[in-house]
Amino acid sequence: MRAPRKTGLHVKCPHCDGTGKLSLERASVGDMILARRKIAKMTQETLALKVGRSRAQIANIEGGRSDLPIKTLMLFAEALDCSIHDLIPETR
């Protein structure tokens, strides 16, 4: 995950440019998993149990510190009741 950019006294989020809304152009798979988990009102612990990972691994994935094989991404989509495409940011 990129460190936030400092602008004056404020810290600008690298994912939303300070708007508070996730920018799909800057989002990672981890960002998308985090967003879907929040929509599902699920904790990292609950998601970890559903996909057979530890809570720390979920935190690392959401934080962009771990990559996911496609097979594992499919487990996340199933656990979050969404399509694998919902977890991959759009590109232009």
VOPAGU-2260 file (C-alpha; in pm, 1 decimal, decimal comma):
REM VOPAGU-2260
SITE   aa  ch    i         X         Y         Z
SITE  MET   A    0       0,0       0,0       0,0
SITE  ARG   A    1     130,3     343,9     -84,5
SITE  ALA   A    2     194,4     584,8     199,0
SITE  PRO   A    3     -50,5     876,0     217,0
SITE  ARG   A    4      74,6    1197,3      56,3
SITE  LYS   A    5     108,9    1491,3     292,3
SITE  THR   A    6     -50,0    1812,2     168,8
SITE  GLY   A    7      -1,1    2094,4     416,0
SITE  LEU   A    8    -150,4    1986,1     746,9
SITE  HIS   A    9    -373,2    1723,9     587,6
SITE  VAL   A   10    -286,1    1370,8     478,9
SITE  LYS   A   11    -431,3    1283,3     139,7
SITE  CYS   A   12    -556,1     926,6      97,6
SITE  PRO   A   13    -380,2     752,7    -195,4
SITE  HIS   A   14    -697,3     561,7    -283,5
SITE  CYS   A   15    -958,4     837,5    -284,5
SITE  ASP   A   16    -756,9    1160,0    -321,8
SITE  GLY   A   17    -931,6    1293,6     -12,3
SITE  THR   A   18   -1287,0    1249,3    -143,1
SITE  GLY   A   19   -1371,9     961,4      90,1
SITE  LYS   A   20   -1485,2     750,0    -206,1
SITE  LEU   A   21   -1273,9     467,4    -344,4
SITE  SER   A   22   -1122,8     557,1    -680,1
SITE  LEU   A   23   -1146,5     248,4    -900,3
SITE  GLU   A   24    -856,3     379,4   -1106,5
SITE  ARG   A   25    -629,2     356,8    -798,9
SITE  ALA   A   26    -790,3      60,1    -621,4
SITE  SER   A   27    -618,6    -272,5    -562,7
SITE  VAL   A   28    -775,6    -615,3    -522,5
SITE  GLY   A   29    -723,3    -572,9    -147,4
SITE  ASP   A   30    -916,7    -244,9    -155,3
SITE  MET   A   31   -1200,9    -416,9    -338,8
SITE  ILE   A   32   -1207,8    -706,4     -90,1
SITE  LEU   A   33   -1216,9    -456,8     197,4
SITE  ALA   A   34   -1503,7    -266,1      33,8
SITE  ARG   A   35   -1705,4    -585,7     -28,3
SITE  ARG   A   36   -1636,5    -706,6     327,7
SITE  LYS   A   37   -1767,8    -376,4     465,9
SITE  ILE   A   38   -2078,5    -400,5     244,3
SITE  ALA   A   39   -2135,3    -752,5     380,3
SITE  LYS   A   40   -2091,1    -613,4     736,8
SITE  MET   A   41   -1832,8    -884,0     796,3
SITE  THR   A   42   -1529,3    -869,9    1023,6
SITE  GLN   A   43   -1181,7    -970,6     911,0
SITE  GLU   A   44   -1207,1   -1263,2    1152,5
SITE  THR   A   45   -1532,0   -1388,8     996,7
SITE  LEU   A   46   -1395,0   -1356,8     644,2
SITE  ALA   A   47   -1075,4   -1535,2     752,0
SITE  LEU   A   48   -1279,0   -1829,6     881,1
SITE  LYS   A   49   -1479,8   -1847,0     557,7
SITE  VAL   A   50   -1172,0   -1852,9     332,7
SITE  GLY   A   51    -941,3   -2058,1     554,6
SITE  ARG   A   52    -691,6   -1780,2     627,7
SITE  SER   A   53    -585,4   -1598,5     944,5
SITE  ARG   A   54    -714,2   -1254,1    1036,5
SITE  ALA   A   55    -357,9   -1123,9     991,7
SITE  GLN   A   56    -351,8   -1261,5     635,5
SITE  ILE   A   57    -679,4   -1081,9     560,9
SITE  ALA   A   58    -529,9    -758,3     696,3
SITE  ASN   A   59    -221,8    -807,0     476,7
SITE  ILE   A   60    -434,6    -872,2     167,6
SITE  GLU   A   61    -657,9    -570,4     232,2
SITE  GLY   A   62    -352,1    -357,1     302,0
SITE  GLY   A   63    -188,4    -457,7     -26,3
SITE  ARG   A   64      98,2    -640,7     141,7
SITE  SER   A   65       2,5    -985,8       3,4
SITE  ASP   A   66     -96,2   -1102,5    -342,5
SITE  LEU   A   67    -366,8   -1358,4    -412,2
SITE  PRO   A   68    -367,9   -1651,6    -652,2
SITE  ILE   A   69    -683,4   -1662,1    -867,8
SITE  LYS   A   70    -801,6   -1978,6    -686,8
SITE  THR   A   71    -790,9   -1791,3    -354,9
SITE  LEU   A   72    -963,4   -1489,6    -509,4
SITE  MET   A   73   -1246,1   -1725,0    -608,2
SITE  LEU   A   74   -1280,3   -1829,6    -241,1
SITE  PHE   A   75   -1310,0   -1464,1    -141,6
SITE  ALA   A   76   -1580,2   -1402,8    -404,4
SITE  GLU   A   77   -1778,2   -1699,7    -276,6
SITE  ALA   A   78   -1738,0   -1595,0      89,2
SITE  LEU   A   79   -1844,3   -1236,8       6,9
SITE  ASP   A   80   -2134,8   -1355,3    -211,0
SITE  CYS   A   81   -2015,3   -1167,7    -518,1
SITE  SER   A   82   -1855,2   -1225,6    -855,8
SITE  ILE   A   83   -1477,8   -1248,1    -889,1
SITE  HIS   A   84   -1517,1    -950,1   -1124,0
SITE  ASP   A   85   -1649,7    -743,6    -832,2
SITE  LEU   A   86   -1310,7    -785,2    -663,3
SITE  ILE   A   87   -1097,8    -672,4    -955,5
SITE  PRO   A   88   -1072,6    -296,7   -1008,6
SITE  GLU   A   89   -1176,4    -163,0   -1346,8
SITE  THR   A   90    -897,6     -48,3   -1574,7
SITE  ARG   A   91    -914,9     203,9   -1851,6
